[in-house]
Amino acid sequence: MNFRYIYPVLLLMLFAFFVAGGNNIFGYRPVETVEEQVPEPEYEYISPHVWISHYDDHFRQAADSLELDWMLIAAIAYTESRFDSAAVSSVGAKGVMQMMPNTLNGLDVPDSLHADNSANIHASARYLRSLYKMFRGVKHSDERINFVLASYNAGYGHIRDAMRLAEKHGYNRNIWTGNVDTFLMKKSIPEFYNDSVCRNGEFKDWKQTISFVNKVQRSWKRFARMQQEYADSVHQVIAADTLKKIGTK
């Protein structure tokens, strides 16, 4: 059992137990005047976020600086490496975000920092942001993320080829599922990757890319649900304590 996922819940249960018993062991500020009807305790020991991994602070810092959702970055890391900073793929991708050396070099990350957690995560966030800008023509935000994820895994050029093929054959170039993903698959067939609209040749790893997009999206939704459930639990505990204090006056 991985206790980092259930630790926040256990913490809240422990807190609820002491609140019910009237104990004040966590140091929140007591009500100072009888006239004050709604106390405002300081729950400094309760994190405002659910903890997904040891790298959450890096994910948040990188996301905040670029206006990204930190849980999307976390979902990519989970899918790519299961949060293993020592992971190295068969093609040389490194670190928790599994960034390729040439991509890291292009983002001005020196070789000595390719496997550094902070550098790897911040570089990945910058790369995601640049890909997001490249797909500004995809207006639907959810679809745009699909194209960003596909490009992160397969490379921007192959996804653009698939978009051009989709448009040429009467499909929607701005929708991933059932449209562009179909033609990414067809880029493994000579008839398609030799088409004049294709500029990046054959692509054999289409199964991996389609699976990657789906897995990241599922993990992203799961992490967001965990965050919401955790926030709801925190609010319930604080509300219960507030009502208890009001009721004792």
C-alpha positions in Angstrom: 0.0 0.0 0.0 1.3 3.4 -0.9 0.8 5.6 2.2 1.6 8.9 0.5 -1.9 8.8 -1.1 -3.8 8.0 2.1 -1.7 10.0 4.5 -3.7 13.2 4.1 -6.9 11.3 4.8 -5.4 9.7 7.9 -4.2 13.1 9.1 -7.7 14.5 8.7 -9.3 11.6 10.6 -6.8 12.1 13.4 -7.6 15.8 13.6 -11.4 15.1 13.6 -10.8 12.7 16.5 -9.1 15.3 18.7 -11.6 18.0 17.7 -14.5 15.7 18.8 -12.7 15.3 22.2 -12.2 19.0 22.7 -8.4 18.7 22.5 -6.4 21.5 21.0 -3.1 20.0 20.2 -2.3 21.5 16.8 -1.9 25.1 17.8 -4.7 26.8 16.0 -5.7 30.3 17.3 -8.5 30.1 19.8 -11.5 32.5 19.8 -10.4 35.6 21.7 -13.8 37.3 22.4 -17.2 36.0 23.2 -18.7 38.4 20.6 -16.9 36.8 17.7 -19.4 34.4 16.2 -17.3 32.8 13.4 -13.8 31.7 14.6 -11.0 31.7 12.0 -8.5 29.0 13.1 -5.2 28.7 11.4 -4.8 25.2 10.1 -1.2 25.6 9.1 -0.5 21.9 9.4 -3.0 21.0 6.7 -1.6 21.2 3.1 -3.9 23.0 0.7 -3.0 20.3 -1.9 -3.1 16.6 -2.1 0.4 15.1 -2.3 0.8 13.0 -5.5 4.6 12.5 -5.4 7.9 13.7 -3.9 8.2 16.1 -6.8 5.0 18.1 -6.3 6.8 21.3 -5.3 8.8 21.2 -8.5 5.6 20.5 -10.6 3.8 23.5 -8.9 6.7 25.9 -9.3 7.2 25.0 -13.0 3.5 25.1 -13.7 2.9 28.5 -11.9 5.6 30.2 -13.8 4.1 29.1 -17.2 0.4 29.1 -16.4 0.0 25.4 -16.7 -1.9 22.9 -14.5 0.7 21.3 -12.2 -1.4 18.1 -12.1 -1.0 17.8 -15.9 2.8 17.8 -15.5 2.5 15.3 -12.7 0.3 13.0 -14.9 3.0 13.1 -17.6 5.7 12.3 -15.1 3.7 9.4 -13.7 3.0 8.0 -17.2 6.5 8.5 -18.4 8.6 7.2 -15.4 6.3 6.4 -12.5 8.1 9.3 -10.8 11.4 7.5 -11.1 14.1 10.2 -11.5 16.7 7.5 -12.4 14.7 6.2 -15.4 16.5 6.0 -18.7 14.5 4.8 -21.8 15.8 2.5 -24.5 16.1 5.6 -26.8 18.0 7.7 -24.2 15.1 9.7 -22.6 16.1 10.7 -19.1 14.7 11.7 -15.7 11.3 11.9 -14.2 9.9 13.6 -17.3 11.8 11.3 -19.8 13.1 14.2 -21.8 15.3 13.4 -24.8 18.9 14.8 -24.6 18.5 16.8 -27.8 15.3 18.4 -26.5 17.0 19.3 -23.2 19.9 20.8 -25.1 17.5 22.8 -27.2 16.0 24.2 -24.0 19.5 25.3 -22.8 19.8 22.6 -20.1 23.5 21.5 -19.8 24.3 17.8 -20.0 25.3 17.7 -16.4 21.7 18.7 -15.4 19.7 16.4 -17.7 18.8 14.0 -14.9 18.4 16.8 -12.3 14.9 16.7 -11.0 14.3 20.4 -10.9 16.0 21.1 -14.3 14.2 18.1 -15.9 10.7 19.2 -14.7 11.2 22.9 -15.5 12.5 22.1 -18.9 9.5 19.8 -19.6 7.1 22.6 -18.5 8.8 25.0 -20.9 8.6 22.5 -23.7 4.9 21.8 -23.0 4.2 25.6 -23.0 6.0 26.0 -26.4 4.0 23.1 -27.8 0.8 24.6 -26.5 1.6 27.8 -28.4 2.3 25.9 -31.6 -1.2 24.5 -31.6 -3.0 27.8 -31.2 -5.1 26.9 -34.2 -6.8 24.2 -32.2 -9.4 26.3 -30.4 -10.9 23.7 -28.1 -8.7 23.5 -25.0 -9.2 19.8 -24.3 -8.3 18.9 -27.9 -5.3 21.3 -27.8 -3.9 19.3 -24.8 -4.3 16.1 -26.8 -2.2 17.5 -29.6 0.4 18.8 -27.1 0.6 15.4 -25.4 0.9 13.5 -28.7 3.7 15.9 -29.8 5.5 15.5 -26.5 5.6 11.7 -27.2 5.9 11.4 -30.9 7.5 14.7 -31.9 5.8 17.8 -33.3 6.6 17.1 -36.9 4.8 13.7 -37.0 1.7 15.2 -35.5 1.6 18.0 -38.0 2.0 15.4 -40.8 -1.0 13.5 -39.4 -3.0 16.7 -39.2 -2.3 17.5 -42.9 -3.2 13.9 -43.9 -6.5 14.1 -41.9 -7.4 17.3 -43.7 -6.5 16.0 -47.1 -8.8 12.9 -46.6 -11.8 14.9 -45.4 -11.3 14.5 -41.6 -11.1 17.2 -39.0 -7.5 18.3 -38.5 -8.3 19.9 -35.1 -9.8 16.8 -33.4 -7.5 14.1 -32.1 -9.7 11.0 -31.4 -11.0 9.3 -34.6 -9.4 11.9 -36.8 -5.8 12.9 -36.4 -4.9 9.8 -34.4 -6.2 7.7 -37.3 -3.7 9.3 -39.7 -0.9 9.1 -37.2 -1.5 5.4 -37.4 -1.5 5.5 -41.2 1.9 7.1 -41.1 3.3 3.6 -40.7 2.0 2.8 -44.3 4.1 3.8 -47.3 1.1 5.1 -49.2 0.6 7.7 -46.5 4.0 8.5 -45.2 5.2 9.0 -48.8 2.4 11.4 -49.5 3.5 14.9 -50.5 1.9 16.5 -47.4 4.1 14.4 -45.1 7.4 16.0 -44.3 8.8 13.7 -41.6 8.6 10.3 -43.1 7.5 7.0 -41.5 6.2 6.8 -38.0 6.0 3.3 -36.4 5.3 4.0 -32.8 1.8 5.2 -33.2 0.4 2.7 -30.7 2.6 4.1 -28.0 1.7 7.7 -28.7 -2.1 7.0 -28.8 -1.7 5.0 -25.5 0.4 7.8 -24.0 -2.3 10.5 -24.7 -5.0 8.3 -23.2 -3.0 7.4 -20.1 -1.9 10.9 -19.3 -5.5 12.1 -19.7 -6.8 9.4 -17.3 -4.1 10.2 -14.7 -4.7 13.9 -15.0 -8.4 13.4 -14.3 -7.6 11.0 -11.4 -5.2 13.5 -9.8 -7.7 16.3 -10.2 -10.4 14.1 -8.6 -8.0 13.3 -5.7 -7.4 17.0 -5.2 -11.1 17.8 -5.1 -11.8 15.0 -2.7 -9.0 16.1 -0.4 -10.2 19.8 -0.5 -13.7 18.7 0.3 -12.4 16.7 3.3 -10.5 19.7 4.6 -13.5 22.0 4.2 -15.7 19.5 6.1 -13.3 19.2 9.0 -12.9 23.0 9.3 -16.7 23.5 9.0 -17.3 20.9 11.7 -14.8 22.6 14.0 -16.3 26.0 13.4 -19.8 24.8 14.1 -18.6 23.1 17.3 -17.0 26.3 18.5 -20.1 28.4 17.8 -22.2 25.8 19.6 -20.2 26.0 22.8 -20.7 29.7 23.3 
